[in-house]
Amino acid sequence: MNKPAPIVLAVDTNDLEVAKAWVGATDGVISVVKLGLEFYTTFGNEGIKAIADSCNTDIFLDLKASRYSAHSCRCSKGCFNVAS
């Protein structure tokens, strides 16, 4: 099996089906899927779970609180409980 490329896919969409299609098309090929504030505010934990369930790629949750303060959490399967 080939090692995934060191590429981050920024999933900046408010359409969950499009997001799942992008992630599915790149699963195993890229290293990380980045879900941003737009995605999170639209879909919340359920959206993150839907993406996590549709791939084996690490997920980087990037939630920017303001222009000067960024809060982010690097997550891979099992380290972030999105079900609660």
Buried (B, 14 or more C-beta within 10 A) or exposed (E): EEEBEEEBBBBEBEEBEEBBEBBEEBBEEBBBBBBBBEBBEEBEEEBBBBBBEBBEBBBBBBBEEEEEEEEEEEBEEEEBEBEE
